[in-house]
């Protein structure tokens, strides 16, 4: 991996190192238009950029040259097919710069990469392993050291390496320890830079998501509500006029359709806020009589379902602090859900209790028991029973749960002996 860059007159007489890219002549086969080369170009550029962000690298390379006496020190990115210089301290006036490349097959990098171990040569001409090796002869170096750089996960990145055209004694254990320390530092810093970049991308994505969320809510809250309000006003005017049949019946149906559409838009807006991070918005205030507020909701649902028996039991005679509109919506969603999903002709019971510290709201309906595996997911969007809700969007229980949680309360479902009960517990005052 670490590139073997050669030195001085000897290398120059041999034609110099085989650069690829940069200002030196290209020696590697080129397929610039291929997808593979484009990918490799991106990898090389990313590696150079990552190493350049490590402020300690220039000092590290200078320390290497001063301590070892080797006049060329560098950090290289090495892959199976490519060798790229990422940072360099060149006191041999060799001409290698960040972005310069060598034919990886002509370097010792392949051996370092495959062995995942350092190579140290103090005097290539007399070294029994490298005296006849092609690489020292090609690049004209006598002394060379390359230590692999590993990322914290164990992935191989490249080398910290140094060389010189003169023999230099590199046999002292402290020399290898120094290079290993610097290689470890580079690996850790590369990982830290990558993590920071990923965090920055995540923050950017979060900001973009937030902007899309706000745009989405604005579309629903304005662009859809505005024409719907116009239709509502029109039906209200028509309803106040003495219309013959069937126009009168059609007008009433239109008014009911507008109400359903309004509720659907409200549900989707609440879902978007809760699901995308905004949460259910609250406007808490002092509620003088919570029982009276919730009793009105029960009466409204009784009027909509005259064929059903809805019982109300309450001892909640007292004040509390909360969002009155959202608390009314909470009971409306729970009661509408119970009426929709219980057998026709059965009763639904509503119990409202007020203790010294909490409001306790229960809605109970008959019907087959709901398995625990389904109950565990009942408060997720689009879920109710074993199939998607046949009416509406299936967001009622999800929004009810979000309202409870926004009030710092809890909600749970139990289903025993043919009775399903939704229980909400909400503090009477915010903590």
N, C-alpha and C positions, 0 to 999 in steps of 0.2 A: 504494500500500500504506500508506505512512505516512498516518495519518489527518490530515485537516485539521480541526483543532478550532478554533473561532473564539472571538473575544474580546469581552469587555466589553459595554458598553451597546449597541454596534451590533449584535452578535450576538443579544443578548437582545431587542432591539426586533424582530428578525426571527424571534423565536421560539426562538432558541438552536439548537445543533447537533442533528442528527437522530440521537439515541441509539437503539440497539436493545439491549434487556436492561438489566441494572443497575437503578438506581433511577429512571432517566429514562423517559419514555413510549416505548413501542415504536413504530417508524415503518415497519419492514419487514414485508412479507407473512409470515405465520407458518404453518408446517405442523409443529407440534411433534411430532406423532405419526408423522411420516414417517421412514423409515429414513435418508434423506439428511440430515435435520436432526439426527437422533441422532448420525450419524457426524460432522457438522460440530461439534456440541456437544463431542464427545470430542476432536476436533482442537483446538478453541479452548481447552478446559480443559488439555489436555496442553501447549500452547504457553505458556499463562500459568504453569503449574507449572514448565516448563523454564526460562523466563526468570527466574522468582523465585529459582531456585537459583543464579543467577550473582551472586555477592556484589558484583561491581564495577559492576553496572548502576546502582544508585542514585547512586553517586559519579560515574559517567560522565554521567548526565543532569544532575546538579548542575553539573558542569564545563561542559557545553554551555550552560546558561543563563548562567553567569557570564562565559564567554568571548565568547559571541555577543550577549548582551543579549536573546535571545529568551526569553520568559517561560513558554513551554510546550514541554517536551521529552518525548519518549516513544519507546517501542519497541512496534511494532504487528505482529501476525501478519496477513498479507493473503493471501487466496486469491481465486479467480475470483469467488466469490459472497459473501465475508464479510470484514469488517474488525474486528479485536478488539484492544483495548488490553491489552498485557501488562505494561507498567511505565510510570510517568509521574511527571514533576516538574512540578507545576502551580502556578506563582506568579501566574497570572492569576485564581485562584479560579474556574476554569472548571467544575469539578465532575466531570471525567472521571477514572475510577478503573480499576484493572486489572479486566478483565472487561467494561468498557463497550464498546459497539459503535456503529459508524456504518454507514450505508448505503454500501456500497463504491462504488456507482455514482455517488454524489454527491461523491466525493473525487478527488484527483489520483492516488490509489494505483493505479488501473487503468492510467494512463499510465506510471507508474514500473515497474509489473509487466511491462507489455508491452514497454517499451523496455529494461528491465533496466539503466536508467541513472538518475542523480540528476536531480532538478528543484530549481532554485534560483531564488527570486523575492525580490528586495530591496524592491520597491515595486510591488505588483500594480496599483494604480490607473493607474500610468504605464507599465507594462510592455506593449510592443506585442503580446505573445502572450497575456497574461492580463488585460488591462484590461477586456475584455468577456467573460471566461471566467465561467461560472456558479458555479464552486466558490468562488473568492475572495469573490464577492458573497454566496453562501449562508452561508458561515461567517464572513464579515467580517474576514478576515485581510489584511494588507498584505505581510508578510514571511513566507517559508516556505522550508524546505529539507527534502528527503527523500532519503536514500541507501539503496539496496537492501542487504539482508542476504542473503548467500549462504552456504550450508553448504559445507564443504570439497569435496564432490562436485559442486558447481555448482548444487544445488537452491536455488530461491528460497524464502526464509522470510517476509520482510516488510521493514519499514523502520525505520531510526533517523530520526526527524524532529523538527523543531521549528518553531514559528511564533509570530507575535505580531500583534496588531491594529495595531501601529505599524510604520512602515517601518524596516528595519534593513539596513545595508549588509552584504551577504553575498558580495560579489564577490571578496574576497581569497582567493587559492588556498589559504591555510592553513586557511580555514574548511572547504572541501570536504575537504581532507586529514584534518582532525580527524574529521569525520563518517565518512569512509571507514575510518579507523583503528578507530573505535569499532564500526562495522558489522562489520568483519573480526573484531574481538575477540568480539563477540556470536556470530557464526557459528561461530567455533572453539570457544567455550565450549559452545554448544548441541550441537555434535557430540561434545565430550568428555563432556557430561552424558548424551547418548544412549548413548555407548559404555559409560559406567559403569553405566547402568541395564541395558543388555544383559548386561554381565558379572554384575551382581547377579542377574538372572533366570537366567543360566546356572548360577551357583553354587547358587541355590535348586533348579533342576531337577536338578543333580547330587546335592544332598542328598536330594531326593525319590527319585531313581533308586537311590541307595545304600540308602535305607530299604526300597524295594520289593525290591531285590536280597536284602537280609538276610531280609525276610519270605519271599521265594520259597525261599531256601535253607533257612530254618527249616521251612517246610512240607514240603519234600522230605526234609530230614534227620530230622524228628521225626514229623510227621503221617502220612507214608507209611511210614517205617521201622518205627514202633511196631506197626501191625497186621501188617506183613510179618514182623517178628520173632516175633509170636505164632503166625503160620502156620508159620514155620520150626520153632519149638519143638514145635508139634503134630505136624508130619511126622516130626521126629526121634523123638518118643515112639512114634509109630505104627511107624516103621521098626525100632525096637528090640523090637517085639512080633511074635510069630509069627502073621502074618496069612496067611490062605489067598489063593490066586489068585482073581480078578484084583486083589484089594485091595492085595497086596504090590506089584504092578507099578504100580498107580495111585499108591501112596504114593511110590515112587521118582520117578515123573514129576512129582509135586507138588514134591518136594525139588529136582529140577533146575529146575523153573519158578521156584521161590523164588530159587535162585541166579542165574538169568538176570535176574529182576526186581531183585535186589539190585545186580547189576552195572549195570543200566540206570539205577537211581537214583544210583549212584555217578558214572556218566558224566555225567548231567544236572547234578548238583551241581557237579562239576568244571568242566563247560562254563559254568555260570552264573557261577562265581567267575572263571574266566579271561576270559570274554567281556564281563562287566559290570564288570570292573575290579579284582576282588579278587585275581586270580592264583591259581595252584595253590599251596595251602598246603604248606609243607615242615616236617619235623621232623628236621633233619640230626643225624647221630650218627656215631661211628666204626664202620665196618664192617670186621670183622677179616678176612673172606674174601669178597670180592665175587663170586668165581667160584662158590663154593658157593651163595650166595644166588640167583644167576641160573640155576645148574644146576637148582635145585629148580623154577623156573618152567618150564624146558624139559621136565622130567620130567612136570609136571602137564599140559602141553599134549599131550605124547605119549600120556598116559593117556586124554585126552579124544578124541584122534584116532588110534586104534590102527591105522587103515588107511593112515596117512601116515608117511613116513620123514623124521624131523627129525634132522639131524646137528648135532653141537656140537664146535666147535674153540675151545680156550681156552688162553691162557698167563697168565691174570689171577690169578696166585697172590700175593695181597698185599692189604693194607688200602687203604681210601679213606674219605673223609668224604662223606656224602650221606644222603638219606632212604631207608632200605632198603625201606620199603613202596612209595614212589613209583618207585624204580628197578626193583623187581620188576614193578610195574604197567606201566612203560614197556616192558619186554621182553614182557610178556604181551600188551599191545596190538599191538606190532609183529608178534609171532609169530602171534597169532590172525588179524590182518589178512592175513598172507602165506598162511596155511592156508586162509582163507576165499576168497581171490581168485586162487589159483593152480589150474591144472588138476588134477583128481583123479589120484592115482597118482604125481604128481611129488614131488620132494624139496624140502625147505626147509632151508637151511643157516644156522646161527647161529655167528657168530664173536665172541669176546670177547677183547680184547687190553688189557693194562694197561702203559702206558709210565711213565716217571718222573714225568710230569706229568698224564696224561690216561687216562681210560677210553674205549676205542673199541669200540662195539657195532655189529655189522652183522647184518642179517637179509636173506637172499637167497632169492627164489622164482622159479620159471619162469613162462612165459606170454607172451602177446603184449606187444611193447614199448608203453610208455605214452608218448603224444606229450608234447612239452615244454609245450605249452599247458595240458595237464591236470596234469602234474607240478607246475607252478608253483602250483597251487591244491589240491594233495592234502592239505595240512595245515590246510585250512579246514574248519569243521564241515559235516557232512552230505555230504561229497564223497569219492568213491573211484571212479576210472575215469571213464567218460562219463556214468554215471547214479548216482542215489542208491544207497547201499549196500542190497543186498537183505536183509541181516540186521542187527539192532540198529538204532541210531540214526545210524550213520555218524559217530560222534564219536571213535572209537579213535585215529586218526592225529592229530586235533586235540589231544586230551588228551596223547598222547605228546609232541607238539611243545611243549606248555605245560610238561610236566614237565622236558624238556630245557632249556628257556629259564629255568625257575626255578632250575635248577642251573648257570646261566651257561654252558650248552653250546650246541652247534649240531646241527642235524639237516638232512639232505638226502636226496633220492631220485634215483637214476639208473636208467635202463632202456635197456639195450643188448643186442642180439643175444639177445632172448628171456629176459633175466635182469633182474629188478628188484631193486634193493638199497636198503635204508634204512640210512643210516649216522649214528650219533650219536656225538659227541665231547663228553665231559664232564670238567671238571677234577677231579683226584683230591682236591683240597682247595679250599675256598672262598677266594676272593681277599679 
